[in-house]
């Protein structure tokens, strides 16, 4: 990645306890504490962060949802022989011309080719051969008449409908052509892709290794979900929303623990996360005397690339390098945290997985209520997306960034650009799905 967008990565000896990574963005040193940058600038820094995902070969039974590490080139034609698509009769098309219900054409029946049998017979003019669906086409035939348009008469068959050349035939290589690239590197494999691989006899698939991500929760007020909160305490919500979002992409998530607002505690859990490909810290990213995340990263030899994005919710977001690996400090409020995960963390996770296409699924709809916004801030408004006789309707859900239930009620979100003071009822807007 050297030279891309002015980013320079210089990593010292890997045997050192802390690997120092100095990165500059467009000639500017890492951002000062909570000196917010724009969402576009944050995306540019994250999207140009150098990643080198590893590869492995997996059994086709374990390949669903994995990302291809190499192009798949067909080594054979599929199907390997021309075959019938229906139960019927192989014919020479010219022998059926003019055939209709009231004036059928009579052809002599010259046998049958069953599924799995090699077609040894050669079709002669004035004759036909019975085929089952999937049977190999006999030499000399160029069409198949469905049996619904025939009447059998001992050793002959009446054809009541004319056939056209190639009708009801799947030709050799019509599905997959030998030496063609059927799947490209960086594609996330679907059930249909596995079907194509199995057709080619590919049982082992080269994919990118699943990234390993360490997750830390922080804050004196955070307790385990199984505990009953005392006054001033809250259960650890973000641990479960973050982890489940990452699992859906195929990443492996390890929860390292809950760090108290203490430098020693935080640095200890960061050290315990050193073996992972990415580190996420939930909470402790806001400016305050008891938030130690940035100080802990720098103490361990890391660099803060930015601290603060001009977005709502999610402004106090941290992104940096620690031991040559990406590290995010996420807001503590559940909605703020998850919007940052969706907009900024998941695209980098997908790059670590080797995926080329990282766009979110979206639709367009008509806004049912005004969405107010402050000029100069990119805002993410939670919405409910529904459909009726008038098309797609987008309804805002107004709630504070600490209200997790608003995410449960929403099906997506709308982005209000930083240069716009909201949207009005009746506007057509782009709505992004959460799933």
Secondary structure, 3 states (H helix, E strand, C coil): CCCHHHCCCCECCCCCCCCCECCCECCECCCCCCCCECHHHHHHHHHCCCCCCCEEEEEHHHCCCCEECCCEECCCCECCCCEECCCEEEECHHHHCCCECCECEEEEEEEEECCCCCCCCECCCCEEEEECCCCECCECCCEEEEHHHEEEECCEEEECCCCCCCCCEECCCCCECCCCEEECCCCECCHHHHHHHHHCCCCEEEEECCCEEEEEEECCCEECCCCCCCCCCEECCHHHHHHHHHHHHCCEEEEEEEECCCHHHHHHHHHHCCCCCEEEEECCCCCCCCCCHHHHHHHCCCEEEEECECEECCCCCEEEEECCEEEEEECCCHHHHHHHHHHHHHHHHHHHCCCCCCCCCEEEEEECCCECCCCCCEEEEEEEEEEECCEEEEEECCCCCCCCHHHHHCCEEEEECCCCCCECCCCEEEEEECC
